[in-house]
């Protein structure tokens, strides 16, 4: 009887909510990736930081493989402003990491920098919800969820809730809770960027790759001239259709 009642209840819930998926389907059901963070480049200092990160990765992977040889980073010119800046910063970072760097390619290992820019649909969203956010209900009445995440030490004779509220109020309350206590301050402001770049550095000895590092970053959409336009053509750029028209927001484009 209980089993029959359970089956009946399940059937009613599934029928009313239309939320029970079939065991069989003609095509795979799309799912979302787990939430991840991705860095957004917004200043030349960020270029330096990622160049230093690449140099650290390369220095580790090249350890014991160089012998008495050096690494050469070609500087062809006429590339995107970001790529030209990244090449210069990479040379500096490699030298600072103790990696021998040569001015010319003769007898050296070649560090090839490869760069691709991608432009996605401008209407896509991050769809990230943060639990335990601060909410102002009415003047003087606060509802603060997740306040325990803050590093608020309790003191003898002081109620934790009262101390948390006083501390939050003293540091502009909601902004502090949202950005510091809940850890949201590290996230970039504004909508999810439309532009992303794929940056790869490969070190090769003849035709053999001995080290390769790749990373993906967001770029600020308002700074697209730094990542799309080439410095050698006056910054005007030229659009090449690779898969589809860029205006549709789904194509890979090279400028």
N, C-alpha and C positions, 0 to 999 in steps of 0.2 A: 504493500500500500504506500509506504513511504517512498519507495523507488518510483512508483508510478506518479506520485505527486510531484517529485523532483523533476521528472521528465516533462510533466505538464507545465510546471512553472518555468522551466528553461525554454520550452516552446513558446510560451506566452511572451517572455521577455525578448526572445529573438524576434518574434513576429512584430512586437510593438516597437522595438528600437531599430530593427533592421541592421543589427550590429554583429550578427554571428556569421562568420565567413564559411563558405562551403569548403569541404575537404578537397574538392576538385575544381580545376580552372583550366581554361584554354591558354592562358598566358600568365607569367609570373606577376605577382602583385607588387607594385612599386612601394618601397619603403624609404625612410629617410636615414641618413647617416647620424651617428651620435654627435652631439654638439661638440665642436672644436673651436679653438682660437686660431686666428690667422693674423699676422702682423700687418699693419697698414703703414706704408711709407708716406711720411708727410713733411720730411725735412732732409737736407743734405746730411745732417748728423746721423740720420737713420741709414743712409747709404754707407756711411763709415762703419756703423755698427754691424751691418750685414757683411761688409767686406772683411771685417775683423773676424766674424764668425766663419766665413768661408776659409780664410787664411788659417784659422785654428784647425778646422777639419782637414785641410790639405796638409798642414804641417804634421799632424798625427798620422795620416795615412801614408805620407812619403817618408816617414822615419825609417832609416836603414836602407832606403831604396835609391838614394841619390848618388852615393859614393862621393866622387870629387866633382860632380857635375852641378850645374845651376838650373834654375827654372827661368824661362823667358815668357813674359806676358805681352803678346803683340798689341800694338796701339795703332790700328789701321786708320782711325779718324773717319769722319763723315757718318758716324753712327748716332743713335739716339743720345740725347744729352745725359740721360741716366747711365747708359752703358759706358760712355766715355769717362764719366766721373767714377763709375764703379771700377773700371780698369786701373785708373790712377790710384785709387784708394786700396785696391787689392795688392798692388806692388808695394805700397807703403806698409801694409799690414803683414805681408809675407816677410819683408825685411825685418820688421820688428819682432816677428816670431822666430827669427834666426834662420829662415830659409834663404839660401843663396839665390840671388836673382841676377840674371844677366841682361845687359842692354841690347844684345843682339842674339839671334837664334842659333848662331854657329856653335855646334856641340852641346847645346842646351836642350832640356826637356821643354816642350811647348805646353803652356797653360792656355787652353782654348776656352774663351768665354762665349757661351751661346745664350741667346735671349729671344724670348717669344712673348708677345703681348696678346691678351685675349679680352674681348669686350662681350659682356653678357647682357641679358635682358635687364633694362633699367628698373623694371618693376618687381624684381625678385626681392624677397625679404629674408631676414635672418630667422624669423619665427622662434625667437628665444624668449622664454618666460622665466623671470626670476622670482623664486619663492621668498616670502618673508620680507616684502618691501614695506616701506613706511607709508602710512596713509593718514591724512588729516581728515578726521570725521567732521568736527566742528571746531570753532575757535576755542582753544583751551582743552580740547579733548583729543588725545592722540591715541592711535592704535599702531604700535610698533611691533612687527613680527620679526622673528629671527634676531632679536637684540642679543641673544646669547652668543652670537657669532662674534660680537665685538669683544675686544680685549679689555673688559671693564673689571678691575679687581674689586672685590668686596672688602669693605672695612667694617670693623666691629661697631655694632650699634646702628649701622646704616642699612636700610632696606635695599635689596638689590634693584627692585623695580624702580624705586624712587631715585636711586643714584643713577641708574641708566637713563631715566627721563631727564634728570637735571643735566647730566653730561651731554645728552643729545641736544637739549635746548640751548646749551651754552655754545655749541659749535654749529649753529644753524641747523639743528635737528635733522630734518629729513635728508638734506644733501649729504650730511656726514654719515647717516645710517646707510643710505643707498650706495654711496661711493666707497666708504671705508669699511664699515661693519659688515656689509654684504659683499664686499670685494668687487663691486661693479665699476670702480673708478678706473680700472685698467683698460676698459673697453672704449674704442674710438667713438666720437660723437658723429651724428649724422646717419643717413641711411646706409645700407649695405652697398659698398662701392661696386660700380659696374665693371671697372677694369681690374684685371689681375695680370701678373707677369710670372713667367717661369724662367728662372735663372740657373744656368748650369756652368760649372767650371770643370773641364777635363784636362788632366795632365797626361801626355802621351810621350812614349819613347819610340820614335819611328812610327810604325802603324799599330803599336800596342798601347792601349789605355792602361795606365797603372794607378790612376786615382780619378774619381769622378764624384762630384757633389752637386745636388740639385735642391732648390728650394722654391717655394711659391709664396708670393706676397700680394696683398691688396695695394692699389695705388689710389691716391685721392683723385676723383674724377675731374676736379677743377684744375689739376696739374697735368692734364693729359699731354700737353705739348712737350713736357720733359720726357715722356715715356713712349710717345708715338712718332713725333717729328724728328727727322735726322738733322744734325747740325750742319751738314755739308750742303744742304739745298735751301738755306735761308729760313729753315723752320716751316716751310710750306707743306712738305710731306707729299707722298703719293700713295693713294689707296689702291691695293691690289686685291681683287676678289679671289678668295681661296676656295671657299665652300658655298657661300651664299652672300647676299648683300649685307654689309655690316649694319645697315639701318634697321634690320629685323632683329638685331640684338642677340643672335645665336651663333654668329660665324666667327671663325678665327681670321683676323686681318693682320696684314703686315704693312706698316707704313714707312 
